[in-house]
Amino acid sequence: GAVVSQHPSRVICKSGTSVKIECRSLDFQATTMFWYRQFPKQSLMLMATSNEGSKATYEQGVEKDKFLINHASLTLSTLTVTSAHPEDSSFYICSDLPAGYYNEQFFGPGTRLTVL
Amino acid sequence: AQSVTQLGSHVSVSEGALVLLRCNYSSSVPPYLFWYVQYPNQGLQLLLKYTSAATLVKGINGFEAEFKKSETSFHLTKPSAHMSDAAEYFCAVITNAGGTSYGKLTFGQGTILTVHP
């Protein structure tokens, strides 16, 4: 299967700052990548679908101006949490959907964001 | 819309005992179903998937799941639990993405498996 990396694995920031999280597909080209958020003791919730070369598609209730997604290449998608607040503290996980894998996503190791 | 429900947020078994994690789905079309495992502070690893082929699906680490249309279930089992199986398990279903060529995953609430000596 595909290997997906995320950077950083853990970040602590002050309220009001912006944080960028990178998601890389290491061995497949991925025109489609997904961003999930997981609060403590909860399931994964899809935030947005990242499409290479076009605008991301956000799920209902997710603020597109707060969670900026850029998918400028076939192997890299970035999520920027702008003006982060403590309620944005969460575990952010990305996944990719390699070409030919219609129904199997490969997940990154996640990024733990803590906003003080 | 497709959805999954996991019965039991916590399951505790003894080492060597049978593991049974329950998942029921709701879908108006034949579903694609998945089981993932998540260890603390890590991403998700695919255990197995059902894609309308064989109804009994074998996965990694000795896990298997059986698709039962009549019961709308896709329960995960393992004959003999190991300490290393302690983790959180998620059942998921592909949700139609409406006009796209891919499906989006919808996850169940998760079941934490504890294995005690």
Chai-1 contact restraints between the chains, C-beta under 6 A:
chainA,res_idxA,chainB,res_idxB,connection_type,confidence,min_distance_angstrom,max_distance_angstrom,comment,restraint_id
A,T32,B,Y102,contact,1.0,0.0,6.0,A-B,restraint_1
A,S43,B,F107,contact,1.0,0.0,6.0,A-B,restraint_2
A,S43,B,Q109,contact,1.0,0.0,6.0,A-B,restraint_3
A,S43,B,G110,contact,1.0,0.0,6.0,A-B,restraint_4
A,L44,B,F107,contact,1.0,0.0,6.0,A-B,restraint_5
A,I93,B,G43,contact,1.0,0.0,6.0,A-B,restraint_6
A,L97,B,Y102,contact,1.0,0.0,6.0,A-B,restraint_7
A,Y102,B,Y102,contact,1.0,0.0,6.0,A-B,restraint_8
A,N103,B,Y32,contact,1.0,0.0,6.0,A-B,restraint_9
A,N103,B,I94,contact,1.0,0.0,6.0,A-B,restraint_10
A,N103,B,G103,contact,1.0,0.0,6.0,A-B,restraint_11
A,F107,B,G43,contact,1.0,0.0,6.0,A-B,restraint_12
A,F107,B,L44,contact,1.0,0.0,6.0,A-B,restraint_13
A,G108,B,G43,contact,1.0,0.0,6.0,A-B,restraint_14
A,P109,B,Q42,contact,1.0,0.0,6.0,A-B,restraint_15
A,P109,B,G43,contact,1.0,0.0,6.0,A-B,restraint_16
A,G110,B,G43,contact,1.0,0.0,6.0,A-B,restraint_17
